[in-house]
Amino acid sequence: MVEEEAASPVEVTEVEVVYPLDPQLRERVIEIERMLQELDRDLESLRASGRADAILVQTCRKLADRARDALVKGEDSEFRLRRLEMTSNSLATAWRQVRSRLAEYPRGMP
């Protein structure tokens, strides 16, 4: 059953990303930005097909908000690297769930 909230468009908040000087941190930030864009795109496709449920949408929204928050934090530290790694792993898990739902049916089928 698709909830009313699942039908509303994805809210993408623009944030000023802080790109770290450390190459490992910078690469992780860029990877998270890419995952956020692809997750937003795939979640919107899932919603358009009517297969997004409110729990999945809310979970993805919260993860995306946390990820964007992690991207604006400017400290270069071991803690930030760990936080970015955990953020990346959480986004990857949510993205796999969305992609798996998209793959359940061919395009255009309920």
C-alpha positions in Angstrom: 0.0 0.0 0.0 1.4 3.3 -1.0 1.0 6.1 1.6 0.1 9.7 0.6 3.5 10.9 1.7 5.2 8.5 -0.7 3.5 10.3 -3.6 5.1 13.7 -2.8 8.2 14.7 -4.7 11.6 14.1 -3.2 12.9 17.2 -1.4 16.5 17.8 -2.3 18.3 20.3 -0.1 21.2 22.2 -1.6 24.2 22.3 0.8 27.6 23.9 0.6 29.8 20.9 0.6 33.2 21.2 2.2 35.8 19.3 0.2 38.6 18.2 2.5 42.3 18.6 1.5 43.0 15.0 2.4 42.6 12.9 -0.8 41.0 9.9 1.0 38.4 12.2 2.7 37.8 14.1 -0.5 37.2 10.9 -2.5 34.7 9.7 0.1 32.8 13.0 0.0 32.6 12.8 -3.8 31.4 9.2 -3.6 28.6 10.2 -1.2 27.5 13.1 -3.4 27.2 10.7 -6.3 25.3 8.2 -4.3 22.9 10.9 -3.1 22.2 12.0 -6.6 21.6 8.4 -7.8 19.5 7.5 -4.7 17.3 10.6 -5.3 16.9 9.7 -9.0 16.0 6.0 -8.3 13.7 6.8 -5.4 11.9 9.3 -7.7 11.5 6.6 -10.3 10.2 4.2 -7.7 7.7 6.8 -6.5 6.6 7.6 -10.1 5.9 3.9 -10.6 3.8 3.8 -7.4 6.0 1.2 -5.7 7.6 3.4 -3.0 6.2 2.9 0.5 6.2 5.6 3.2 8.7 3.8 5.4 11.3 3.4 2.6 10.8 7.1 1.5 11.2 8.3 5.1 14.2 6.2 5.7 15.9 7.4 2.6 15.1 11.0 3.4 16.6 10.7 6.9 19.7 9.0 5.5 20.1 11.7 2.8 19.7 14.4 5.4 22.4 12.9 7.6 24.6 12.4 4.6 24.3 16.0 3.6 25.0 17.1 7.2 28.2 15.0 7.1 29.2 16.7 3.9 29.1 20.2 5.4 31.1 19.4 8.5 34.5 20.7 7.7 36.9 19.0 10.2 39.7 16.8 8.8 40.0 14.0 11.3 40.0 10.3 11.7 36.5 10.7 13.2 35.3 12.4 10.0 36.7 9.6 7.9 34.9 7.0 10.0 31.7 9.1 9.9 31.9 9.4 6.1 32.5 5.6 5.8 29.5 4.8 7.9 27.4 7.3 5.9 28.5 5.8 2.6 27.7 2.3 3.9 24.2 3.3 5.0 23.4 5.1 1.7 24.6 2.1 -0.2 22.3 -0.2 1.7 19.3 2.1 1.2 20.2 2.5 -2.5 20.3 -1.3 -2.9 16.8 -1.6 -1.4 15.5 1.0 -3.8 17.2 -0.5 -6.8 15.9 -4.0 -5.9 12.4 -2.6 -5.8 12.9 -1.0 -9.2 14.2 -4.3 -10.6 11.2 -6.3 -9.3 9.1 -5.4 -12.2 9.8 -4.2 -15.7 9.2 -0.5 -16.4 5.6 0.4 -16.6 4.3 -2.6 -14.6 2.9 -2.1 -11.1 
